[in-house]
Structures are given as structure tokens and as C-alpha cells.
Amino acid sequence: METASLSTRAFMEKGFTKPYLIAGPCSAETEEQVMATAAQIAAEGIKPDLFRAGIWKPRTRPGSFEGIGRPGLNWLKKVKEEYGWKTTTEVANTQHVFDALKAGVDVLWIGARTTVNPFSVQEIADALVGVDIPVLVKNPINPDLSLWIGSLERLKKAGITRLGVIHRGFSAFGKSIYRNTPRWELPIELIRQYPDLFIICDASHICGNRPGLWEVAQRAMDLNYDGIMIETHCNPDAAWSDAAQQVTGSGLKNILDRLVVRQEKSADPKFIDNIEDIRHQIDVIDNELLNILGERMKLADKIGMFKKMNNISILQSSRWNEIIQKSQEKGKALGLSEDFITKVLTAIHEESIEHQEKIMIES
């Protein structure tokens, strides 16, 4: 598929100033709560590009607040009328799409629990045939880049030409400082394949808490994301859903005031000369690394031959653990993290095992 096939028009008809901001409560709870939240945001002098509120809330277990439903769409309409802000909400099925369109919602987004199901995404795509509206697609819960791209392709095939994505992190087993692990490498790879794709960072769902919001939002700006989504509530502690990750209007302003927006390019000749020189040095080192890895695999082939001749198993756990431990110690002295060393050596080890497996099955 060609890059342009996922983004033939600008996500928004008019340009915008980074960061593109999506703000508003996790859930529309009452008309008073929605309007009070909008009033708080406006009082801070903030004009979000999109005001968000969850109308239908797919929850992990029944019994939790699952959204107010259609009445909440009228509250979004009221925000639009009073403040002139465009609005957005999540849709998960055909009826949601029809109700949101009828209420004049400006942008739709597809949530992580929906993206993971191609049948659901196709249902939404079919409901949008013939409709000209921007659509944002959150990453699926699991770290599956193909599934994410597939959702975009289904919408594109249905005629949606203004597409964007929301990076909200991925579920992972075990304890973490994040609610949803960022796995930055996945959205980075998506944008590498489709560099014109509009991308938003949902810092709220990645963090799951207020203290980490600025750091995640800043990381997104450092990586040249187009914007951020910050859940904002007039009284976060009393929120009916995801209370811990929502901020007040003043909390939102604090994040925005501290945020540093990076430029993708510079016209400064000195900067261009310096960075090109450094990039050349990196290219030279990268070529050396590739040559060294090639030689490394030739040695793995020789080891595979000796193991085959002597009927020795490929995996030698004690040897592998010894390599990891020694390399982590040496890497630390070189300013390299244990996590990085482990990832690099694991990739090399897996490639080495594949080489040896091919030799083992040769007649």
C-alpha cells in the first residue's frame, strides 16, 4: 500500500497551531458537569481544537458507569453553541455513528476496545459510507501494528479521507508506572510508514494519573506528534469514570504552559551543517555495526555446525545468562541502560538461534 492511501487530505480543513488540543471530560455525566468543565477551560483562556466527552463508555466489567447515552450529545451541542468549539466523541457501533452525526458531532473517534475487533470497525466504516467527517482511530489494546493499520484501511476504503490516529498506550501484564504502556516504537513505526498521518497522544490513558501527564505529553511533542488529548473535568475527584487521570481547567493550563513544542526543521545554516555532520558519523557507525553483525552470524553458523556434528542442543541457558550479565555491566559503564542491552542482545540471540536452526535441519 502506498503512503498516500491513508491520508489524501489534511485531517482538518484549516491549519492549526501545535499542539492540536483535545480536552474535556472522560464521560459526559450531567449537563451541569459538561458545561462547568467547558467554562473552566474557557476561563483559563484555552480554546481546544476539539472538546471531547464520552457518551457511550465501554467498560471492562459491567456495573461501572457506561455512559449517559444520547442525552449527552445535546450537552456537546450546547458547548459548541456557547463556545464555538468543535466536538468529538467515541463511537463503537452503527447506532452510535448515526446518533453522533445527527447531533452534529464534528469528529468521531474509534476506541481501543473497538479497534481490536475488525468486525466492529467494518460496521462503523459501513455506517460512514458517503459521509465526509474526520475520524481518529485509537491503537488497539494489544500491541498489534497491523491491526491498527487495518482499521485505517477499512475506513479509507469506505471513503473516509481525513484520518488520524490516537496513541493511548497498550495493555501489559504486571505492574508499571503507566496505566497503559506507551510502547513508543509502535506509533513511531506507524508514522515512519505513513509520515503524513495525523497523530495525537492520549496522555491521560497512557498515564492513568495526573502527575505523569506533562512528561508523557512532552515526550509526544519531542517525537513530533501533532497534538495531545488531556481529559479535563470540573471536579476530577468526583468523576464517575477515570477520576485519577483527569485534571481541572487550571491543571490543563499548567500542562500547556510547561509544554515545549519542537520544530521539525530549522533554516539555520549552522544547525544544518552540524546535524548533517553528526548524521554522517552515525551512518558510518551504523554500517560498521551491520558488518560486525554479519560477521557475528557467520560465527553463529560455525557454532551451529559444531553443535550438529556433536548432537548438542542449540540453546545454552547458562552461556546466555552469562553474556547478558557481563554485557549489562559493561554497558552501564558506557552509559547504556540494562533494558537497552537486553533488547539488543536478545534480538541478536534470536537471529543466531534462527541461523543455527537452519543448519540443524539441513540434510
N, C-alpha and C positions, 0 to 999 in steps of 0.2 A: 504494500500500500504506500502511496506517495504521501509525503508530509502534509501537503496542502489539503488532502482529502478530509482532514479532521478540523480544518479551520480556514474556511474560504472567505469569511467576513470578520471584521473586528467584533469582539464579544459585545461591546457597546457601540452604538452608532456614533457617539461623540467620544472624544478623547477624555482622559481622566488624569488626575494627579496621584502619583503613588504616595502612600499605599491606598489602593482601592479598598474602601472600608465597608464591611457588612457588620451591622451591630443591631442588637435588640435581644429580647428575652429568649431563653431556651424554649419556653412554652408560652403561648397566649393563655392566661389563666382567667382574667376578668377584663372587662373593658377599662376599668379604673387602673389596673396594673399596666396594661399596654400603653395607655395614654400617659400615665405618670412616668413610665420609662422613657417614652419619646420626649416628654417635657424635660426630664433630667438631661438627656443627651443634648437637646437644643439649648438648654440653659448654659451648657459648657462651651457653646459656640461651635459645636460639632455638627457637621452635615454629612451623615453617612451616605455613601453611594447607594446602598440598599438597607432598608430597615427590615430585619428578619423577625419571625416569630413562628414557632412550631405550632401548627394547627392540629395535625394528627401526629401522635408520638408513639412510634413502635417501641415497646419496652421489652427488656429481656424476659421478664416474668409478669404474668397477669397480676392485677391488684395494684400496680403502680398507676400513677396518673398518665393516661394515654391520650391526652389532648382534649380540648374543648369541642373540637369539630367545627362545623360550618359557621356557627355564630362568630367565631374568632376572625373569620375572613372580613366581616363587617368592621371589626376594630382595625384591621390593617388598612381597609379602605378609608377609615376616618383619619388615621395617621397620614395617609397620602394626601387627603384633602386639606388637613390643617397645616402640614409642614412642607408639602410639595416633594416629599421623599419617595423614591421608587421602593417597591416592596418585594419581598421574596418569601417563599415557604417551601417546605418539603412535600413532595408527592410520592405516593407508593403504589397507586393503582389508577385505573381509568376514571373512577368517580372523583378521586382527589383532583385529577387533572381538569376535569370538566368544571368542578366547583371553583377551583382556583382561577381558571380562565374567565369564568362568568363574573367573578368578583373583581376582575381587573388586576390581578397579581402580575407584576412586571417580569419577574424572573422565577423560574422553577429550579429546585434542586432535588436530586435523587440521593437518598441517604445510603450509608454504608451497608445496612442490612438489606436494602433493595438491590444495590449494585451486585451483591454476591449471587443474585438469582437471575440468570438470563431470561427466564420466562417472565418475571416481573418487569424487567427493563423493556422487553419487547412489547408487553402490554401498554406500558407508558408511551413507547415510541409509536405504536399504532394509534393511540389516542391523540397524538400530536401531529399526525399527517395533515398537511395543509395549514398548519399554524406557524406563524413566524414569531417565535419567542426565544430568548436566550435560555439555555439550560446548563446548569452546573452539575457535575457528577462527582460525588464523593468516592474516595477509594473504597474498595471492598474491605470488609473486616479483616480478612486474611491477606497476607502479602502476595497477591497474585496480579502481576502487572498485565498479563494477557486478558484477564477478566475485566480489569479496569478499561483497557483499550477497547475490548469487545463491546462494552456498554456504549462507549462513544460512537463506535461504528454503527451500532443499531440505530442510534438517534440520527446520525448523519444519513443513513440510508432512508430514514423516514422523512428526510427533508429539513431537519434542523441544521442550520448553517452557522449559528452563533453558539459555539460550545466552549465550555470551560471546565476545569476540574477543581475539586476541593481536597486538599491533603489534610486528613483528620487523624492520621496515625493508624496503627494496626494492632489488633489484639495479640497478646503474647501470654504464655503461661508463666506464672511465678511473679514475684514481687518486682516492682520497678518504680522509679521516681515519676514515671508517666502513667496516665490513665491508659493511653494508647501509645505504644512505642512508635516514634517518628519514622524510623527506617528511611532516612532522608535519601538514601541511594536509589530508592524506587521512584519517587517523583522526579529526581534528577535524571534518571534514565528515561522516564516518560518525556520530559522536556528535551532531552537530547534527541529523541526520535522525532518529536513534534515541537520544534522550537517556537512556533507561533501560537501554541496553545496557551490560553489564558489560565493562570493558576493562582489559587487562593489558599492560604494556610489557615486552617481552623485551629488556632492555638488553644482554644477552650477545651476541645475534645482531646487534643494531644496531652495537655497538662492534667486536666481534671481538678485543678486547684488554681487559686488566684496568684500565689507568689511566683509561679513559673511562667506566667503569661508573657511578660515582656521579653524574657530571654528567648522563648520559642518564636515569638513574633519577630524579634531582631534577627534570629537565625534565618528566618524566611526572607527577610529583606536582604541579608548578606548573600543569599543564594539567588537573588534577583526575582523573587516572586512578585506577582502583580499586586497582591493585596493580602489582607488578613480578615478573618472572621472572629469577632470577640463577642461572646454572649454577655448582654448587658441587662440589668434588672433594677428596678427602682428600690427593691429591698431584697437583695440576694439571699440573705439568711432565711427568709421566709418563702423562698421559691418552691414551687410544687415539684420541680424536677431539676436535677443537676445544680443544686444550690452552691456547692463548693467551688464551682468553676466560673460563676458569674460575678460581674463587677457592677458597681454603680456608675452613673454618668461621670462622676469625678474620677473614679477608678479608671475608666476608659480614657479620659483626658490625660491622666498621669502616664498611661502606657504610650499614647500617641506623642506626648511631649518629649518622651525619652527616646523615641524610636528614631534611628538614623537610617535614612533611605540612601542606598548606594546607587551610584550611576553605573550603567553597563559599560560605557566607553568614556574616553577623555580625548580632547583635542590638543592637550598639552604635549608638544614635541618631546620634551624631556622625559615625561612619563612613558610615551610610546617607545622611545629608544631604549629606556631602561628595561621595560617589561618585555620587549622583544628579545633583548639580550639574555635575560633570565630564562625566557621560554626556550630559546635556542639551547641553553645549557641543560635544561630539563629534557629536551628532545634527545640530546646526546646521551644523557644518563639512561633514559628510557630504552634507547637502542641497545646500550650495553647490558641493561637488565634482561632484555629479551634474548640476547646472545648467550648470556650466562644461564638463563633458564633452559635454553635449548641444549646447552652442554650438560646441564643438570639432568635432563631427561634421558640423554644418551647414557649417562651413568646408571640411571634407573633401569634402562633396558638391559645393561650388563648384569646388574643385580638380579633382575628377573630371570635371565638365562641361568645364572648360577643356582638360584633357588629351584628352578625347574629341574635342572640336572641332579640336584640333591634332594628333591622332593620336600622342599621347605615351604612353609606357608608364607604368603605374601605379607600379611600384617604381623609386625613385630611390635607389640604394645610397649614393652619396656624401652625399646630403642626410640620409639616415637615420643614417649613421655620425657625421655632424657633430652631429646632435641628441643622440645617445647620449653622445658625448664631452663636449659642453658641459653637458648635464644632470647627468652624473655629477660633474663638477667643482663645479657649483652645489649639488648635493645633498649633497656631502661637507661643504660649509661649513654646511649646515643640519642636520648630524648624521644624514644618511640614507646607508645603505650603497650601494655601487655595484650590488650584487646586487638590492636592492630597486628602485632607479631603473630598472635594466634590465628587471625583470619588469613594472613598471607601464607603462613606455613601450612595451614590446613588446606588451602587451595592447591599449593604445590604438592602436598602429600597425596591429595585425591588424584591429581593428574599423574603422579608417579605410580599410584596403585593401578590406574587405568592402563598405563603402559605395560606394567608387569602382568596384568590380567590378559592382555592381548598375546603376550609371549607364552603364557601358561596354556592357552587354548590352541596355540599353533601346533599343527601336526609335525 
